[in-house]
Amino acid sequence: MTSADQQNPLVRVLATLKSANEHKRWRQFDEAERLCREAIEVARTELGEDHQAHGTALCDLGYILAETDRSWEAREAYSKALDILAKTLGNNDPEVLWVFAHLHDLYR
């Protein structure tokens, strides 16, 4: 990452989420969760509560929490992600529908 990229909060969020997804793929959920929470904080504070990157980071956290049997926390993360992503992308966007489906599964 160049120094200009390191100053861009969106690039930092996306790079952090990419790293989190690699840890998730290797089932290293503690590190993946830590990275997702870091991305959430950067997105929320530097891009804003209603930014798509914030919603995406919350969605990724929800997935990790669901995978580690923390359904209540996963529901909360997915619900926040759904609110943000539905506002920014619209109700029929594939990412919004994916979050809705996973949230629905947690309520079964």
N, C-alpha and C positions, 0 to 999 in steps of 0.2 A: 504494500500500500504506500502510495506517495504521501508526502507531507500534506498536500492539498486534500487528498482523500481522507486523511486522519482528522482533518478539521471539519469535514462534511459529516454532519450527524447521520444523515440517511445512509451514507456509505458505511459508517461505523456500525449502525444497527444491522444492516444487511450482512456485513462481514461477520459480526458476532453471531447472528442467527445461522449463518452457514457453518460456522464452527460448532455451534450447539447441535445442529443436525448431524454433523459427523459423529459427535459423541453419542447422540441418540441412536444412530445406526449401529454403533458398537455396544449399545446398551449400557453406556456409562452415564446413567441418568442423573447422578448428583452433579457432575460437571455440566451436563446439558442444561439442567435446571438453573444452575448458577449463571450460565451464559445467557439464557433466556431472560432471566430477571435483570441482568445487566442491560440487555437490549431494550427491555421494557422501560427501564429508568431513563436511558438516553432518549428513546423515542418520546416518552411522556414529557420530559423536561425541556428537550431541545426542539422537538417537532410539534408537540401539542397533543393533548388528550385525544383529539378526534382525527389524528393522522392515521392513514392506512397502515403505516409501518408499526404503529403502536398496536393496532388491532391484529396484525399478522404475528407480532411477537407474543401477544396474549394467547393467540390460537396455538402457537407452538408450545407455550408453557402448558396450556390445557391438555395437549396431547401427552406430554411427559407426565403430568400429574395423574392422568387417567391410566397410563401404563404402569405407574407405581402404586396403584390402588388407593389413590387419594381423590375419590370421586367428588366429594364436596368441594374441594379446592378447584378441581378441574371444571366443575359446573360454573363456578364463579368466574374463572378465567375465560371459559368459552362464552358465557353470557355477555361479559364486557366486550369480548372480541366481536361477537355477533352484532351488538349495538353499533360499534364503531364501523365495522366493515359494511353493514347494511346502509349506513349513512353515506359512506364514501364510494361504495361500489354499486349499490342497488341490490334489491332483494333477489334478483335472478342471476347474480354473478356466481360462477362455480365455487369460488372460495367461500362465499356466504352460505351457499347450499351445503358445502362440506362441513362447515362449522355447525350449522343447524342440525345436520344428520348426526354428528358426533354428540352434540348436546342432547339430542333426542335419545340416543342410545344410553346415555348416563341416567336418564330418568326412567328407564325400563325396569 
